[in-house]
Amino acid sequence: MIEQTNRGGSFTLPGTSMTVNRMGYGAMQLAGRDGNKLVWGPPRDVDGAIAVLREAVASGVNHVDTSDFYGPHITNQIIKKALHPYPDDLVIVTKVSARRGEDGSWIPAFSREDLTAAIHDNLRNLGLDVLDVVNLRSMFSIEVPAEGSIEAPFTVLAELQQQGLVRHIGLSNVTPTQIAEARRIAPIVCVQNYYNLTHRADDTLIADLARDGIAYVPFFPLGGFTPLQSATLSDVAARLGATPMQVALAWLLQRSPNILVIPGTSSIEHLRENLGAARLQLAPEVIADLDSLGGNPLNGRHTS
């Protein structure tokens, strides 16, 4: 029997009845790879991908992050095959505003037609009538936030929400200015940006969002395609009898109570390792050592 525990505590998205365990799952790695085209095509082992999703949910994960441009379409289709009909408490968060070129590139898709088509693609491939949460991803830069107005595409997404196709809206890869711009149009429930133990540009933003009860969801929490490596991280992990990746995830969970983590993997072994991070408690002196990896020790740290 698969052990189900409270995965790092829970968080209720603001203005909703959606309460998710803070240890979630990111589905991007379920798609395959075709040469230099990453997150492209089906995985080598579709049954293995299905098994990973089913074990994640059976272990207490009730927050799955995805997008129809993963694959494209493949990841959502695997989620549907693995989990549909979905558990009542499962929250699936997807994102829009990009499409894939034949060369595997990530192309901005901000027009009304693009966004509307993306919503319907997600609905169809996930087998849903309404999407729980949709993040508008800024594409002025691929991996890090860059300034530029998101008023027009966010307004379209808010209109699709009013039509009943989307329950709640979030943002991804955005700056504080863009967040403020969006919140003047419609409420948001989460922000998903690049953030981890060594990449800490959003330290102040996390605190600001926490004050407003808005979730912060780090993407690439383990470094993405270039996994985190640090002598300090490895030393802390050895002292705790844990893996470096477990320590990096535990640090995020203790960083602030509004942080929701979504580590991704296509391996059941790595899934179990990631989930084990939710049971790891870091002492203050350990946190101080880890905080130093990002430059200056954090002030005003929240603990959960």
Summary of the structure (lengths in Angstrom):
residues: 304
radius of gyration: 18.2
end to end distance: 28.8
largest distance: 53.4
contacts: 1035
relative contact order: 0.14
helix: 38%
strand: 18%
